[in-house]
C-alpha cells in the first residue's frame, strides 16, 4: 500500500460535531487507513467570534468516542494567519493578485444591478488593471485573486466525475480583507498545501469552492489535491437534514445509547456501499472502503435503521465488553448516577450474569439500562402501572403459593426454579403465563424483563424471595 496519501478533517468549531461532519471524518479516516496513509485534523477557528473552546472540546470528544484518531497534532488555523498573509503578498508579487479599493457602496450597487438583470452577484473587476495611484485617499484595500476571465476550470472529482466550470461565471475572490485578515478560501488552500494534503474528501456543498480554490493553487504553482465531494445527508423525507431529522451533535447519539461501533457502521452506509452488505466490522470497512463506491445521490438518515444496527451490535457484543459499555454509559443515563453508586462487586456479577437475557430485548444502551434497573431497585420494589395491574389479589395468592415451593429448593438453579414454578401452575390448574406474569411484576416491578427463571436465578435466593414476600396478601 502507498504511504503517500494524506487526508484531513477540517471542522469549524462554531458548534457541535454534527452527524454530517462525523461521516466526513469517517470517510477521510477510512480512506487514509485503507491506503496506509495519514489523516490529519485541522480546526478552522478563524471566525473568532463564533469559535469556542467548548466546541473544540466537543469535536475532539466526538471523534474520540467514534474511535476516529488522527496522526499528528491538530493544526489550528487561527495560529497560521501570518502564513496566509505571506502567501497573499507573494501572489501580489507574482502579479496573480491585486489591491481592490471598491467601497461597500460600490459593491452593493454591483449586487443590485446583477439582481435587476437576473445575474448572479459578482465583482466586476474594476480595480483589476487600475494603477494604485488612482486609489482613493484613506481607503484600505482588499487583496483579490486575479482569476482567469475566459476558458474553463475542470475538476476531476473522484465522486462527482468530471465537473466543468466556465471561468466567466467566477469573479476575482477576496484573499485578504481590508483589515488584513485572510478569507476562508485562501486559508484552506494554504493550509492544505502546507499540510501536504493529497486527497480532499468533503461535502458536495464545497464543489464550487474547489474550482475557485484551484485558481489559488495555480497562482502559486502548487499541485492541486485530488477532490472527492460526497453528497450531503438528507432526512427521510428527502429534505435537507435538520434537527427534527437527526442533525444532532455526536454526543447526543452517545447519550441516546448508541454504540460507537454501530454508529460507524451506520454512517459508512450513508453514501457508500459494498454490495448488499449491511453489517461491517471496522476491519472490513478499512479493507473495503474506496471512493469509487461513494454514490452521487444524497443519503437519507433513518433512525429506525440506526436503531436496528445498534440492536444487532448489542446482541452480538461480548457480555463483558457490553457490561463495560453500559457502565461507561450510565453517567449519561437518567438515574444512571444512582445506579453507578450501587454498583458493587456483587451487583456487577449479577449484571454480567443477566446480560445474555438483557441484551436480547435492547436496541440501545438506554433500553439496556432500563431493563437492568430491576437489579438495582431496592425493596419494597416500585411497580410501574402495568405491573401493578398484574398484581391483583388472585396473582398475589399465586405468589403466596410460590414462596414455600421456592424456599424448599435445595439448589437455586434455573432448571430447579422452572420445575418449581411449573409445578405450582399445574397444582393451581392455570397456564404457566398466569403465574409467570405476576411473578415478573413482583420481581422486577415491570411487565417486561429477561426470562423469568433467569431473573429468579440472577437475583439470588434471598433477594428474590424477599421481593416475592413483599407482594403476598396478608392472611
C-alpha positions, 0 to 999 in steps of 0.5 A: 500500500502507498504511504503517500496519501494524506487526508484531513478533517477540517471542522469549524468549531462554531458548534457541535460535531454534527452527524454530517461532519462525523461521516466526513471524518469517517470517510477521510479516516477510512480512506487514509487507513485503507491506503496506509496513509495519514489523516490529519485534523485541522480546526478552522477557528478563524471566525473568532467570534463564533469559535469556542473552546467548548466546541473544540472540546466537543469535536475532539470528544466526538471523534474520540468516542467514534474511535476516529484518531488522527496522526499528528497534532491538530493544526489550528488555523487561527495560529497560521494567519501570518502564513496566509498573509505571506502567501497573499503578498507573494501572489501580489508579487507574482502579479496573480493578485491585486489591491481592490479599493471598491467601497461597500457602496460600490459593491452593493450597487454591483449586487443590485444591478446583477439582481435587476438583470437576473445575474448572479452577484459578482465583482466586476473587476474594476480595480483589476488593471487600475494603477494604485495611484488612482486609489482613493485617499484613506481607503484600505484595500482588499487583496483579490485573486486575479482569476482567469476571465475566459476558458474553463476550470475542470475538476476531476472529482473522484465522486462527482466525475468530471465537473466543468466550470466556465471561468466567466461565471467566477469573479476575482475572490477576496484573499485578504480583507481590508483589515488584513485578515485572510478569507476562508478560501485562501486559508484552506488552500494554504493550509492544505498545501502546507499540510501536504494534503493529497486527497480532499474528501468533503461535502458536495456543498464545497464543489464550487469552492474547489474550482475557485480554490484551484485558481489559488493553487495555480497562482502559486504553482502548487499541485492541486489535491485530488477532490472527492465531494460526497453528497450531503445527508438528507432526512427521510423525507428527502429534505435537507437534514435538520434537527427534527431529522437527526442533525444532532451533535455526536454526543447526543447519539452517545447519550441516546445509547448508541454504540460507537461501533454501530454508529460507524457502521451506520454512517459508512452506509450513508453514501457508500456501499459494498454490495448488499452488505449491511453489517461491517466490522471496522476491519472490513470497512478499512479493507473495503472502503474506496471512493469509487463506491461513494454514490452521487445521490444524497443519503437519507438518515433513518433512525429506525435503521440506526436503531436496528444496527445498534440492536444487532451490535448489542446482541452480538457484543461480548457480555463483558465488553457490553457490561463495560459499555453500559457502565461507561454509559450510565453517567449519561443515563437518567438515574444512571448516577444512582445506579453507578453508586450501587454498583458493587462487586456483587451487583456487577456479577449479577449484571454480567450474569443477566446480560445474555437475557438483557441484551436480547430485548435492547436496541440501545444502551438506554433500553439496556439500562432500563431493563437492568434497573430491576437489579438495582431497585431496592425493596419494597420494589416500585411497580410501574402501572402495568405491573401493578395491574398484574398484581391483583389479589388472585396473582398475589395468592399465586405468589403466596403459593410460590414462596414455600415451593421456592424456599424448599429448593435445595439448589437455586438453579434455573432448571430447579426454579422452572420445575418449581414454578411449573409445578405450582401452575399445574397444582393451581390448574392455570397456564404457566403465563398466569403465574409467570406474569405476576411473578415478573411484576413482583420481581422486577416491578415491570411487565417486561424483563429477561426470562423469568427463571433467569431473573429468579436465578440472577437475583439470588435466593434471598433477594428474590424471595424477599421481593416475592414476600413483599407482594403476598396478601396478608392472611 
